[in-house]
Each structure stands twice: as C-alpha cells, then as structure tokens.
C-alpha cells in the first residue's frame, strides 16, 4: 500500500519559534515544534515524525512531498558521504543538524521511501496544508501556547488494520491483532 504525505517546516525569524507538520488528509496529520529553532530542523522533523509513526509498517510505500531541497538532497545525495566521513561534509566541517540527520538515517533502512520536490507556496493542496499546520505550530510557540498536535495516523492505521485482516479472513470488522 502506498501513502502520499506532505512534510513541511516553518520558522518565524529562522531561528525563532519553529514548527513542523506532516499531512495526509484532514483525519491524518501531526504537528509540533519548538520555542526556538530553524526551518530546516522543522522540515527534517516532519519527515522523522512520520517515519516514526509508521515504523511498524515497514512494507508501506511512502511518497513524501517536500518543498525542501535540503531534506531531499540530504537523504538522496549527501547522507552516504556524510556517514563515510563520520558525519562530516566534504570540507570536513560537521554536518548541520546531525542529531536529526542520524535519527532520519536510522529510520530509513528497510523502508520503501521516495521523495518528490514540490514548489512551496504554489497552490499544491497537500503542501499548502502542511505549510499552514507548521506555521500554526510556530505561531503558537511564538504566542507561548502549545500547538495543535493533530490526530496522527489513527484513521489510516485503522484502515490498514482492517484491510490486512480483511485480506486474511474475508471480514473487515474483525478487531486487529497485528500491532
């Protein structure tokens, strides 16, 4: 089964109050952030949080829509070299955000994940919604409030569990025992 998810980050001041969000649909999304961080950390955390939320579904095909070339290039072009050099860039300087990069790296093996770049603020529905949620999280931190965290993947996981059991037993209303 494939799922398409938009992941985005936001920082007011960069660094400043920051947020992250991933969005599948109105019933399946999550957001969070920090009192002070950067947009790049938000972009990374959105991807990390989604991968952590789906860690028990290794067969899931994940299509990330990102407006961040930084995230996409980090995973698809640069990470292998950073690892070979002990998490250092070609110029021998430490990799920025290496704590999040290492978390992301640990979540990728054995997963079917691909990244697609989408132009930010260009009307792409999923990307716009992830951007709105990430900015709302950053704005909440700026105002000294906790952001709305979202429902997570509860609807999607219920659907997966029902589908998995239905394919095994021919019934769709059986309680899941897979997780």
OpenMM code with the backbone's topology and positions (N, CA, C; nanometers):
from openmm import Vec3, app, unit

residues = "UNK UNK UNK UNK UNK UNK UNK UNK UNK UNK UNK UNK UNK UNK UNK UNK UNK UNK UNK UNK UNK UNK UNK UNK UNK UNK UNK UNK UNK UNK UNK UNK UNK UNK UNK UNK UNK UNK UNK UNK UNK UNK UNK UNK UNK UNK UNK UNK UNK UNK UNK UNK UNK UNK UNK UNK UNK UNK UNK UNK UNK UNK UNK UNK UNK UNK UNK UNK UNK UNK UNK UNK UNK UNK UNK UNK UNK UNK UNK UNK UNK UNK UNK UNK UNK UNK UNK UNK UNK UNK UNK UNK UNK UNK UNK UNK UNK UNK UNK UNK UNK UNK UNK UNK UNK UNK UNK UNK UNK UNK UNK UNK UNK UNK UNK UNK UNK UNK UNK UNK UNK UNK UNK UNK UNK UNK UNK UNK UNK UNK UNK UNK UNK UNK UNK UNK UNK UNK UNK UNK UNK UNK UNK UNK UNK UNK UNK UNK UNK UNK UNK UNK UNK UNK UNK UNK UNK UNK UNK UNK UNK UNK UNK UNK UNK UNK UNK UNK UNK UNK UNK UNK UNK UNK UNK UNK UNK UNK UNK".split()
positions = [
    Vec3(0.0839, -0.1170, 0.0000),
    Vec3(0.0000, 0.0000, 0.0000),
    Vec3(0.0886, 0.1235, 0.0000),
    Vec3(0.0502, 0.2243, -0.0778),
    Vec3(0.1247, 0.3494, -0.0840),
    Vec3(0.0475, 0.4601, -0.0145),
    Vec3(0.1224, 0.5483, 0.0505),
    Vec3(0.0638, 0.6661, 0.1124),
    Vec3(0.1453, 0.7875, 0.0676),
    Vec3(0.0750, 0.8940, 0.0359),
    Vec3(0.1389, 1.0200, 0.0000),
    Vec3(0.1220, 1.1153, 0.1167),
    Vec3(0.2323, 1.1740, 0.1582),
    Vec3(0.2317, 1.2644, 0.2732),
    Vec3(0.3147, 1.3877, 0.2402),
    Vec3(0.2624, 1.5037, 0.2738),
    Vec3(0.3383, 1.6273, 0.2598),
    Vec3(0.4047, 1.6571, 0.3932),
    Vec3(0.5295, 1.6996, 0.3888),
    Vec3(0.6048, 1.7331, 0.5095),
    Vec3(0.6604, 1.8737, 0.4933),
    Vec3(0.6471, 1.9555, 0.6001),
    Vec3(0.6940, 2.0930, 0.5896),
    Vec3(0.7379, 2.1452, 0.7250),
    Vec3(0.8168, 2.2505, 0.7219),
    Vec3(0.8631, 2.3175, 0.8413),
    Vec3(0.8441, 2.4672, 0.8274),
    Vec3(0.8496, 2.5363, 0.9406),
    Vec3(0.8322, 2.6806, 0.9421),
    Vec3(0.9095, 2.7387, 1.0589),
    Vec3(0.9718, 2.8529, 1.0383),
    Vec3(1.0379, 2.9238, 1.1476),
    Vec3(1.0099, 3.0720, 1.1320),
    Vec3(0.9730, 3.1341, 1.2403),
    Vec3(0.9452, 3.2770, 1.2415),
    Vec3(1.0694, 3.3474, 1.2943),
    Vec3(1.1534, 3.3895, 1.2023),
    Vec3(1.2798, 3.4511, 1.2398),
    Vec3(1.3997, 3.3704, 1.1948),
    Vec3(1.3889, 3.2431, 1.1897),
    Vec3(1.4868, 3.1479, 1.1374),
    Vec3(1.6313, 3.1777, 1.1782),
    Vec3(1.6733, 3.1563, 1.3021),
    Vec3(1.5977, 3.0846, 1.4044),
    Vec3(1.4954, 3.1739, 1.4751),
    Vec3(1.3980, 3.1047, 1.5264),
    Vec3(1.2903, 3.1688, 1.6003),
    Vec3(1.1911, 3.0617, 1.6394),
    Vec3(1.0718, 3.1005, 1.6802),
    Vec3(0.9690, 2.9990, 1.7057),
    Vec3(0.9517, 2.9154, 1.5784),
    Vec3(0.9500, 2.7841, 1.5955),
    Vec3(0.9503, 2.6971, 1.4777),
    Vec3(0.8474, 2.5864, 1.4915),
    Vec3(0.7990, 2.5423, 1.3766),
    Vec3(0.7031, 2.4336, 1.3733),
    Vec3(0.7330, 2.3372, 1.2605),
    Vec3(0.6736, 2.2216, 1.2710),
    Vec3(0.6822, 2.1191, 1.1669),
    Vec3(0.5449, 2.0551, 1.1553),
    Vec3(0.5177, 1.9964, 1.0404),
    Vec3(0.3916, 1.9237, 1.0215),
    Vec3(0.4048, 1.8278, 0.9050),
    Vec3(0.3321, 1.7180, 0.9173),
    Vec3(0.3088, 1.6301, 0.8019),
    Vec3(0.1582, 1.6178, 0.7871),
    Vec3(0.1160, 1.5967, 0.6620),
    Vec3(-0.0267, 1.5963, 0.6330),
    Vec3(-0.0569, 1.4923, 0.5258),
    Vec3(-0.1522, 1.4029, 0.5589),
    Vec3(-0.2043, 1.3070, 0.4616),
    Vec3(-0.3427, 1.3533, 0.4182),
    Vec3(-0.4286, 1.3763, 0.5174),
    Vec3(-0.5621, 1.4315, 0.4939),
    Vec3(-0.6110, 1.4908, 0.6260),
    Vec3(-0.7311, 1.5424, 0.6291),
    Vec3(-0.7802, 1.6110, 0.7490),
    Vec3(-0.7931, 1.5200, 0.8710),
    Vec3(-0.7952, 1.3892, 0.8500),
    Vec3(-0.8039, 1.2943, 0.9610),
    Vec3(-0.6705, 1.2321, 0.9990),
    Vec3(-0.5679, 1.2631, 0.9244),
    Vec3(-0.4364, 1.2019, 0.9442),
    Vec3(-0.3270, 1.3063, 0.9235),
    Vec3(-0.2881, 1.3699, 1.0333),
    Vec3(-0.1822, 1.4701, 1.0293),
    Vec3(-0.1256, 1.4892, 1.1699),
    Vec3(-0.0085, 1.5499, 1.1753),
    Vec3(0.0532, 1.5803, 1.3044),
    Vec3(0.1383, 1.7054, 1.2911),
    Vec3(0.1562, 1.7747, 1.4024),
    Vec3(0.2366, 1.8965, 1.4048),
    Vec3(0.3038, 1.9099, 1.5404),
    Vec3(0.4089, 1.9854, 1.5430),
    Vec3(0.4806, 2.0136, 1.6668),
    Vec3(0.5817, 2.1227, 1.6410),
    Vec3(0.6731, 2.1405, 1.7323),
    Vec3(0.7749, 2.2430, 1.7111),
    Vec3(0.8508, 2.2754, 1.8372),
    Vec3(0.9109, 2.3931, 1.8363),
    Vec3(0.9990, 2.4366, 1.9432),
    Vec3(0.9853, 2.5874, 1.9638),
    Vec3(1.0250, 2.6318, 2.0807),
    Vec3(1.0251, 2.7754, 2.1081),
    Vec3(1.1271, 2.8484, 2.0222),
    Vec3(1.2370, 2.7795, 1.9889),
    Vec3(1.3398, 2.8412, 1.9045),
    Vec3(1.4104, 2.7324, 1.8247),
    Vec3(1.4052, 2.7453, 1.6947),
    Vec3(1.4741, 2.6518, 1.6061),
    Vec3(1.4778, 2.7123, 1.4660),
    Vec3(1.5062, 2.6268, 1.3673),
    Vec3(1.5170, 2.6746, 1.2291),
    Vec3(1.4170, 2.6026, 1.1385),
    Vec3(1.3963, 2.6600, 1.0230),
    Vec3(1.3088, 2.5995, 0.9234),
    Vec3(1.3611, 2.4617, 0.8823),
    Vec3(1.4919, 2.4501, 0.8604),
    Vec3(1.5475, 2.3209, 0.8182),
    Vec3(1.5221, 2.2118, 0.9213),
    Vec3(1.5336, 2.2442, 1.0491),
    Vec3(1.5060, 2.1440, 1.1524),
    Vec3(1.3588, 2.1044, 1.1489),
    Vec3(1.2720, 2.2015, 1.1235),
    Vec3(1.1291, 2.1704, 1.1103),
    Vec3(1.1026, 2.0790, 0.9928),
    Vec3(1.1647, 2.1065, 0.8803),
    Vec3(1.1475, 2.0230, 0.7612),
    Vec3(1.1899, 1.8796, 0.7903),
    Vec3(1.3052, 1.8635, 0.8549),
    Vec3(1.3546, 1.7297, 0.8889),
    Vec3(1.2635, 1.6594, 0.9886),
    Vec3(1.2197, 1.7319, 1.0899),
    Vec3(1.1389, 1.6697, 1.1952),
    Vec3(1.0058, 1.6206, 1.1424),
    Vec3(0.9483, 1.6885, 1.0446),
    Vec3(0.8223, 1.6429, 0.9864),
    Vec3(0.8392, 1.5042, 0.9239),
    Vec3(0.9474, 1.4849, 0.8519),
    Vec3(0.9750, 1.3548, 0.7896),
    Vec3(1.0027, 1.2500, 0.8973),
    Vec3(1.0858, 1.2850, 0.9946),
    Vec3(1.1193, 1.1917, 1.1029),
    Vec3(0.9945, 1.1474, 1.1775),
    Vec3(0.9081, 1.2422, 1.2138),
    Vec3(0.7899, 1.2070, 1.2908),
    Vec3(0.6998, 1.1111, 1.2136),
    Vec3(0.6851, 1.1346, 1.0841),
    Vec3(0.6010, 1.0442, 1.0056),
    Vec3(0.6635, 0.9049, 0.9970),
    Vec3(0.7937, 0.8982, 0.9765),
    Vec3(0.8598, 0.7680, 0.9704),
    Vec3(0.8491, 0.6951, 1.1039),
    Vec3(0.8589, 0.7673, 1.2137),
    Vec3(0.8416, 0.7047, 1.3451),
    Vec3(0.6978, 0.6558, 1.3631),
    Vec3(0.6015, 0.7333, 1.3147),
    Vec3(0.4602, 0.6951, 1.3283),
    Vec3(0.4265, 0.5700, 1.2478),
    Vec3(0.5049, 0.5429, 1.1443),
    Vec3(0.4779, 0.4268, 1.0587),
    Vec3(0.5851, 0.3184, 1.0724),
    Vec3(0.6624, 0.3242, 1.1790),
    Vec3(0.7723, 0.2284, 1.1965),
    Vec3(0.7254, 0.0836, 1.1987),
    Vec3(0.6031, 0.0585, 1.2442),
    Vec3(0.5510, -0.0786, 1.2488),
    Vec3(0.4899, -0.1235, 1.1163),
    Vec3(0.5053, -0.0419, 1.0144),
    Vec3(0.4510, -0.0743, 0.8820),
    Vec3(0.5633, -0.0713, 0.7783),
    Vec3(0.6640, -0.1569, 0.7913),
    Vec3(0.7798, -0.1492, 0.7012),
    Vec3(0.7465, -0.1731, 0.5544),
    Vec3(0.6368, -0.2412, 0.5245),
    Vec3(0.6012, -0.2667, 0.3845),
    Vec3(0.5302, -0.1478, 0.3194),
    Vec3(0.4945, -0.0488, 0.3975),
    Vec3(0.4254, 0.0682, 0.3458),
    Vec3(0.5160, 0.1449, 0.2502),
    Vec3(0.4639, 0.1792, 0.1349),
    Vec3(0.5365, 0.2636, 0.0398),
    Vec3(0.5013, 0.4080, 0.0706),
    Vec3(0.6034, 0.4881, 0.1025),
    Vec3(0.5807, 0.6265, 0.1429),
    Vec3(0.6332, 0.7205, 0.0352),
    Vec3(0.5471, 0.8081, -0.0086),
    Vec3(0.5826, 0.9116, -0.1056),
    Vec3(0.5752, 1.0457, -0.0329),
    Vec3(0.6924, 1.1023, -0.0010),
    Vec3(0.6982, 1.2317, 0.0660),
    Vec3(0.6971, 1.3429, -0.0374),
    Vec3(0.6102, 1.4388, -0.0179),
    Vec3(0.6108, 1.5612, -0.0962),
    Vec3(0.6756, 1.6679, -0.0096),
    Vec3(0.7874, 1.7222, -0.0554),
    Vec3(0.8620, 1.8210, 0.0222),
    Vec3(0.8946, 1.9408, -0.0657),
    Vec3(0.8862, 2.0586, -0.0071),
    Vec3(0.9320, 2.1765, -0.0799),
    Vec3(1.0751, 2.2121, -0.0394),
    Vec3(1.1379, 2.1232, 0.0379),
    Vec3(1.2727, 2.1462, 0.0876),
    Vec3(1.3754, 2.0648, 0.0093),
    Vec3(1.4540, 2.1328, -0.0731),
    Vec3(1.5642, 2.0656, -0.1412),
    Vec3(1.6667, 2.0160, -0.0391),
    Vec3(1.6778, 2.0859, 0.0732),
    Vec3(1.7701, 2.0463, 0.1796),
    Vec3(1.7383, 1.9055, 0.2291),
    Vec3(1.6131, 1.8774, 0.2584),
    Vec3(1.5740, 1.7441, 0.3060),
    Vec3(1.5971, 1.6409, 0.1959),
    Vec3(1.5491, 1.6692, 0.0775),
    Vec3(1.5596, 1.5726, -0.0327),
    Vec3(1.7052, 1.5419, -0.0644),
    Vec3(1.7870, 1.6451, -0.0803),
    Vec3(1.9281, 1.6232, -0.1127),
    Vec3(2.0028, 1.5563, 0.0022),
    Vec3(1.9666, 1.5897, 0.1248),
    Vec3(2.0321, 1.5254, 0.2393),
    Vec3(2.0165, 1.3745, 0.2325),
    Vec3(1.8943, 1.3281, 0.2034),
    Vec3(1.8667, 1.1850, 0.2006),
    Vec3(1.9179, 1.1200, 0.0723),
    Vec3(1.8936, 1.1824, -0.0413),
    Vec3(1.9210, 1.1166, -0.1692),
    Vec3(2.0618, 1.1384, -0.2235),
    Vec3(2.1304, 1.2436, -0.1794),
    Vec3(2.2619, 1.2738, -0.2363),
    Vec3(2.3750, 1.2771, -0.1344),
    Vec3(2.3537, 1.3380, -0.0196),
    Vec3(2.4648, 1.3714, 0.0679),
    Vec3(2.4864, 1.2743, 0.1831),
    Vec3(2.3831, 1.2107, 0.2319),
    Vec3(2.3920, 1.1343, 0.3557),
    Vec3(2.4965, 1.0223, 0.3501),
    Vec3(2.5037, 0.9509, 0.2409),
    Vec3(2.6003, 0.8401, 0.2313),
    Vec3(2.7430, 0.8909, 0.2502),
    Vec3(2.7771, 1.0024, 0.1875),
    Vec3(2.9103, 1.0606, 0.2028),
    Vec3(2.9348, 1.1105, 0.3442),
    Vec3(2.8344, 1.1734, 0.4029),
    Vec3(2.8484, 1.2205, 0.5414),
    Vec3(2.8803, 1.1041, 0.6344),
    Vec3(2.8086, 0.9955, 0.6161),
    Vec3(2.8308, 0.8784, 0.7019),
    Vec3(2.9722, 0.8239, 0.6837),
    Vec3(3.0188, 0.8134, 0.5582),
    Vec3(3.1544, 0.7633, 0.5316),
    Vec3(3.2605, 0.8502, 0.5979),
    Vec3(3.2322, 0.9802, 0.6063),
    Vec3(3.3282, 1.0740, 0.6646),
    Vec3(3.3016, 1.1004, 0.8132),
    Vec3(3.2237, 1.0168, 0.8779),
    Vec3(3.1960, 1.0354, 1.0202),
    Vec3(3.1063, 1.1551, 1.0478),
    Vec3(3.0043, 1.1720, 0.9649),
    Vec3(2.9085, 1.2827, 0.9758),
    Vec3(2.9765, 1.4188, 0.9616),
    Vec3(3.0648, 1.4219, 0.8628),
    Vec3(3.1299, 1.5473, 0.8241),
    Vec3(3.1062, 1.5708, 0.6760),
    Vec3(3.1002, 1.6983, 0.6394),
    Vec3(3.0818, 1.7361, 0.4997),
    Vec3(3.2143, 1.7214, 0.4253),
    Vec3(3.2114, 1.7395, 0.2947),
    Vec3(3.3324, 1.7256, 0.2135),
    Vec3(3.4422, 1.8207, 0.2598),
    Vec3(3.4055, 1.9376, 0.3132),
    Vec3(3.5046, 2.0334, 0.3624),
    Vec3(3.5511, 2.0017, 0.5040),
    Vec3(3.5091, 1.8870, 0.5576),
    Vec3(3.5442, 1.8357, 0.6899),
    Vec3(3.4753, 1.9090, 0.8051),
    Vec3(3.3872, 2.0016, 0.7738),
    Vec3(3.3080, 2.0666, 0.8784),
    Vec3(3.1955, 1.9724, 0.9197),
    Vec3(3.1521, 1.9814, 1.0451),
    Vec3(3.0430, 1.8931, 1.0899),
    Vec3(2.9148, 1.9180, 1.0098),
    Vec3(2.8395, 1.8114, 0.9901),
    Vec3(2.7099, 1.8208, 0.9241),
    Vec3(2.6152, 1.8990, 1.0154),
    Vec3(2.5459, 1.9952, 0.9587),
    Vec3(2.4464, 2.0689, 1.0349),
    Vec3(2.3287, 1.9774, 1.0678),
    Vec3(2.2707, 1.9959, 1.1832),
    Vec3(2.1547, 1.9176, 1.2265),
    Vec3(2.1840, 1.7681, 1.2306),
    Vec3(2.3076, 1.7341, 1.2664),
    Vec3(2.3464, 1.5934, 1.2630),
    Vec3(2.2636, 1.5066, 1.3570),
    Vec3(2.2105, 1.5640, 1.4657),
    Vec3(2.1255, 1.4848, 1.5549),
    Vec3(2.0006, 1.4367, 1.4815),
    Vec3(1.9394, 1.5251, 1.4046),
    Vec3(1.8209, 1.4855, 1.3285),
    Vec3(1.8575, 1.4004, 1.2070),
    Vec3(1.9703, 1.4310, 1.1450),
    Vec3(2.0136, 1.3510, 1.0301),
    Vec3(2.0378, 1.2058, 1.0721),
    Vec3(2.0981, 1.1855, 1.1882),
    Vec3(2.1235, 1.0495, 1.2362),
    Vec3(1.9928, 0.9778, 1.2689),
    Vec3(1.8969, 1.0488, 1.3251),
    Vec3(1.7652, 0.9885, 1.3509),
    Vec3(1.6991, 0.9478, 1.2207),
    Vec3(1.7048, 1.0369, 1.1237),
    Vec3(1.6455, 1.0082, 0.9926),
    Vec3(1.7145, 0.8884, 0.9282),
    Vec3(1.8449, 0.8860, 0.9325),
    Vec3(1.9210, 0.7752, 0.8757),
    Vec3(1.8824, 0.6417, 0.9396),
    Vec3(1.8606, 0.6407, 1.0696),
    Vec3(1.8240, 0.5174, 1.1403),
    Vec3(1.6841, 0.4685, 1.1033),
    Vec3(1.5987, 0.5590, 1.0572),
    Vec3(1.4603, 0.5222, 1.0235),
    Vec3(1.4432, 0.4742, 0.8794),
    Vec3(1.5417, 0.4934, 0.7949),
    Vec3(1.5265, 0.4633, 0.6521),
    Vec3(1.5548, 0.3185, 0.6101),
    Vec3(1.6503, 0.2479, 0.6713),
    Vec3(1.6791, 0.1120, 0.6222),
    Vec3(1.5557, 0.0213, 0.6243),
    Vec3(1.5397, -0.0522, 0.5155),
    Vec3(1.4289, -0.1459, 0.5038),
    Vec3(1.2953, -0.0810, 0.4702),
    Vec3(1.2935, 0.0495, 0.4506),
    Vec3(1.1702, 0.1217, 0.4204),
    Vec3(1.1658, 0.1552, 0.2720),
    Vec3(1.0463, 0.1600, 0.2183),
    Vec3(1.0256, 0.1986, 0.0792),
    Vec3(0.9803, 0.3450, 0.0796),
    Vec3(1.0777, 0.4352, 0.0687),
    Vec3(1.0520, 0.5780, 0.0802),
    Vec3(1.1062, 0.6483, -0.0429),
    Vec3(1.0256, 0.7376, -0.0974),
    Vec3(1.0767, 0.8229, -0.2045),
    Vec3(1.0332, 0.9663, -0.1776),
    Vec3(1.1116, 1.0573, -0.2283),
    Vec3(1.0884, 1.1989, -0.2073),
    Vec3(1.0621, 1.2665, -0.3413),
    Vec3(0.9643, 1.3541, -0.3412),
    Vec3(0.9340, 1.4360, -0.4592),
    Vec3(0.9344, 1.5815, -0.4177),
    Vec3(1.0011, 1.6617, -0.4980),
    Vec3(1.0018, 1.8044, -0.4706),
    Vec3(0.8750, 1.8666, -0.5275),
    Vec3(0.8135, 1.9518, -0.4476),
    Vec3(0.7020, 2.0338, -0.4944),
    Vec3(0.7370, 2.1781, -0.4620),
    Vec3(0.7016, 2.2662, -0.5496),
    Vec3(0.7287, 2.4076, -0.5276),
    Vec3(0.6431, 2.4578, -0.4119),
    Vec3(0.7073, 2.5200, -0.3152),
    Vec3(0.6351, 2.5729, -0.2000),
    Vec3(0.5538, 2.6962, -0.2357),
    Vec3(0.4437, 2.7138, -0.1668),
    Vec3(0.3566, 2.8314, -0.1827),
    Vec3(0.3105, 2.8480, -0.3279),
    Vec3(0.2846, 2.7347, -0.3908),
    Vec3(0.2436, 2.7376, -0.5315),
    Vec3(0.1069, 2.6732, -0.5521),
    Vec3(0.0324, 2.6534, -0.4442),
    Vec3(-0.1030, 2.6028, -0.4575),
    Vec3(-0.1187, 2.4522, -0.4534),
    Vec3(-0.0127, 2.3775, -0.4239),
    Vec3(-0.0258, 2.2325, -0.4123),
    Vec3(-0.1020, 2.2034, -0.2829),
    Vec3(-0.2174, 2.1416, -0.2925),
    Vec3(-0.3079, 2.1266, -0.1777),
    Vec3(-0.2424, 2.0643, -0.0553),
    Vec3(-0.1773, 1.9495, -0.0703),
    Vec3(-0.1164, 1.8830, 0.0448),
    Vec3(-0.0038, 1.9664, 0.1040),
    Vec3(0.0813, 2.0214, 0.0174),
    Vec3(0.1913, 2.1033, 0.0653),
    Vec3(0.1410, 2.2288, 0.1354),
    Vec3(0.0400, 2.2901, 0.0815),
    Vec3(-0.0154, 2.4113, 0.1441),
    Vec3(-0.0714, 2.3799, 0.2826),
    Vec3(-0.1370, 2.2658, 0.2965),
    Vec3(-0.1950, 2.2294, 0.4260),
    Vec3(-0.0848, 2.1992, 0.5271),
    Vec3(0.0209, 2.1271, 0.4852),
    Vec3(0.1333, 2.1010, 0.5753),
    Vec3(0.1998, 2.2324, 0.6155),
    Vec3(0.2142, 2.3237, 0.5211),
    Vec3(0.2730, 2.4543, 0.5498),
    Vec3(0.1874, 2.5319, 0.6506),
    Vec3(0.0569, 2.5322, 0.6313),
    Vec3(-0.0341, 2.6011, 0.7240),
    Vec3(-0.0203, 2.5453, 0.8658),
    Vec3(-0.0145, 2.4130, 0.8768),
    Vec3(-0.0044, 2.3495, 1.0085),
    Vec3(0.1307, 2.3763, 1.0755),
    Vec3(0.2380, 2.3744, 0.9966),
    Vec3(0.3705, 2.4031, 1.0512),
    Vec3(0.3785, 2.5488, 1.0968),
    Vec3(0.3255, 2.6393, 1.0161),
    Vec3(0.3262, 2.7813, 1.0533),
    Vec3(0.2389, 2.8054, 1.1774),
    Vec3(0.1256, 2.7365, 1.1860),
    Vec3(0.0387, 2.7493, 1.3037),
    Vec3(0.1112, 2.7018, 1.4297),
    Vec3(0.1900, 2.5960, 1.4177),
    Vec3(0.2671, 2.5474, 1.5332),
    Vec3(0.3706, 2.6511, 1.5745),
    Vec3(0.4422, 2.7072, 1.4771),
    Vec3(0.5410, 2.8111, 1.5073),
    Vec3(0.4742, 2.9328, 1.5712),
    Vec3(0.3596, 2.9715, 1.5188),
    Vec3(0.2853, 3.0861, 1.5717),
    Vec3(0.2387, 3.0592, 1.7150),
    Vec3(0.1972, 2.9362, 1.7421),
    Vec3(0.1567, 2.9006, 1.8788),
    Vec3(0.2744, 2.9157, 1.9739),
    Vec3(0.3909, 2.8666, 1.9355),
    Vec3(0.5083, 2.8810, 2.0219),
    Vec3(0.5444, 3.0276, 2.0396),
    Vec3(0.5305, 3.1066, 1.9343),
    Vec3(0.5579, 3.2496, 1.9436),
    Vec3(0.4659, 3.3158, 2.0465),
    Vec3(0.3420, 3.2697, 2.0543),
    Vec3(0.2436, 3.3249, 2.1476),
    Vec3(0.2517, 3.2595, 2.2861),
    Vec3(0.3438, 3.1659, 2.3049),
    Vec3(0.3579, 3.0999, 2.4337),
    Vec3(0.2542, 2.9913, 2.4586),
    Vec3(0.1940, 2.9382, 2.3511),
    Vec3(0.0940, 2.8320, 2.3633),
    Vec3(0.1483, 2.7027, 2.3043),
    Vec3(0.0894, 2.5927, 2.3457),
    Vec3(0.1180, 2.4632, 2.2823),
    Vec3(0.0434, 2.4579, 2.1498),
    Vec3(0.1058, 2.4051, 2.0463),
    Vec3(0.0352, 2.3938, 1.9178),
    Vec3(-0.0630, 2.2772, 1.9175),
    Vec3(-0.1562, 2.2809, 1.8239),
    Vec3(-0.2414, 2.1645, 1.7991),
    Vec3(-0.1537, 2.0539, 1.7437),
    Vec3(-0.1588, 1.9389, 1.8058),
    Vec3(-0.0713, 1.8285, 1.7665),
    Vec3(-0.1293, 1.7418, 1.6551),
    Vec3(-0.2605, 1.7434, 1.6383),
    Vec3(-0.3237, 1.6650, 1.5332),
    Vec3(-0.3593, 1.5251, 1.5776),
    Vec3(-0.4360, 1.4558, 1.4950),
    Vec3(-0.4813, 1.3211, 1.5287),
    Vec3(-0.3780, 1.2120, 1.5022),
    Vec3(-0.2678, 1.2462, 1.4362),
    Vec3(-0.1724, 1.1425, 1.3978),
    Vec3(-0.2284, 1.0579, 1.2851),
    Vec3(-0.2024, 0.9297, 1.2890),
    Vec3(-0.2454, 0.8386, 1.1826),
    Vec3(-0.3559, 0.7443, 1.2258),
    Vec3(-0.4353, 0.7829, 1.3203),
    Vec3(-0.5344, 0.6901, 1.3758),
    Vec3(-0.6291, 0.6358, 1.2695),
    Vec3(-0.6839, 0.7193, 1.1841),
    Vec3(-0.7758, 0.6708, 1.0800),
    Vec3(-0.7040, 0.5801, 0.9806),
    Vec3(-0.5856, 0.6207, 0.9401),
    Vec3(-0.5101, 0.5431, 0.8433),
    Vec3(-0.4725, 0.4068, 0.9012),
    Vec3(-0.4257, 0.4044, 1.0263),
    Vec3(-0.3875, 0.2773, 1.0884),
    Vec3(-0.5079, 0.1853, 1.1035),
    Vec3(-0.6233, 0.2426, 1.1358),
    Vec3(-0.7452, 0.1614, 1.1442),
    Vec3(-0.7786, 0.1004, 1.0092),
    Vec3(-0.7636, 0.1809, 0.9051),
    Vec3(-0.7904, 0.1315, 0.7693),
    Vec3(-0.6931, 0.0202, 0.7317),
    Vec3(-0.5650, 0.0396, 0.7617),
    Vec3(-0.4627, -0.0615, 0.7323),
    Vec3(-0.4934, -0.1904, 0.8066),
    Vec3(-0.5224, -0.1790, 0.9336),
    Vec3(-0.5523, -0.2978, 1.0134),
    Vec3(-0.6732, -0.3704, 0.9596),
    Vec3(-0.7790, -0.2982, 0.9254),
    Vec3(-0.8994, -0.3586, 0.8694),
    Vec3(-0.8725, -0.4241, 0.7362),
    Vec3(-0.7929, -0.3581, 0.6512),
    Vec3(-0.7592, -0.4137, 0.5206),
    Vec3(-0.6761, -0.5395, 0.5354),
    Vec3(-0.5772, -0.5354, 0.6255),
    Vec3(-0.4908, -0.6520, 0.6447),
    Vec3(-0.5703, -0.7716, 0.6931),
    Vec3(-0.6589, -0.7482, 0.7874),
    Vec3(-0.7388, -0.8577, 0.8400),
    Vec3(-0.8429, -0.9046, 0.7400),
    Vec3(-0.8997, -0.8106, 0.6665),
    Vec3(-1.0000, -0.8481, 0.5662),
    Vec3(-0.9371, -0.9374, 0.4602),
    Vec3(-0.8142, -0.9077, 0.4219),
    Vec3(-0.7499, -0.9897, 0.3197),
    Vec3(-0.7152, -1.1282, 0.3728),
    Vec3(-0.6964, -1.1388, 0.5060),
    Vec3(-0.6636, -1.2689, 0.5642),
    Vec3(-0.7885, -1.3508, 0.5941),
    Vec3(-0.8962, -1.2839, 0.6365),
    Vec3(-1.0116, -1.3595, 0.6845),
    Vec3(-1.1375, -1.3400, 0.6022),
    Vec3(-1.1336, -1.2447, 0.5099),
    Vec3(-1.2534, -1.2151, 0.4327),
    Vec3(-1.3513, -1.1271, 0.5082),
    Vec3(-1.3161, -1.0826, 0.6280),
    Vec3(-1.4023, -0.9947, 0.7067),
    Vec3(-1.3309, -0.8632, 0.7296),
    Vec3(-1.4079, -0.7533, 0.7347),
    Vec3(-1.3459, -0.6235, 0.7553),
    Vec3(-1.3754, -0.5652, 0.8925),
    Vec3(-1.4619, -0.6286, 0.9720),
    Vec3(-1.4942, -0.5706, 1.1016),
    Vec3(-1.4289, -0.6447, 1.2181),
    Vec3(-1.3353, -0.7318, 1.1903),
    Vec3(-1.2643, -0.8058, 1.2934),
    Vec3(-1.1641, -0.7130, 1.3619),
    Vec3(-1.1477, -0.7270, 1.4942),
    Vec3(-1.0515, -0.6448, 1.5649),
    Vec3(-0.9104, -0.6852, 1.5258),
    Vec3(-0.8220, -0.5876, 1.5061),
    Vec3(-0.6866, -0.6177, 1.4603),
    Vec3(-0.6016, -0.6805, 1.5712),
    Vec3(-0.5081, -0.7656, 1.5283),
    Vec3(-0.4115, -0.8232, 1.6208),
    Vec3(-0.2698, -0.8068, 1.5645),
    Vec3(-0.2539, -0.7210, 1.4671),
    Vec3(-0.1258, -0.7073, 1.4004),
    Vec3(-0.0266, -0.6207, 1.4756),
    Vec3(-0.0734, -0.5317, 1.5633),
    Vec3(0.0180, -0.4374, 1.6271),
    Vec3(0.0201, -0.4571, 1.7750),
] * unit.nanometer
topology = app.Topology()
chain = topology.addChain("A")
for resn in residues:
    res = topology.addResidue(resn, chain)
    for name in ("N", "CA", "C"):
        topology.addAtom(name, app.Element.getBySymbol(name[0]), res)
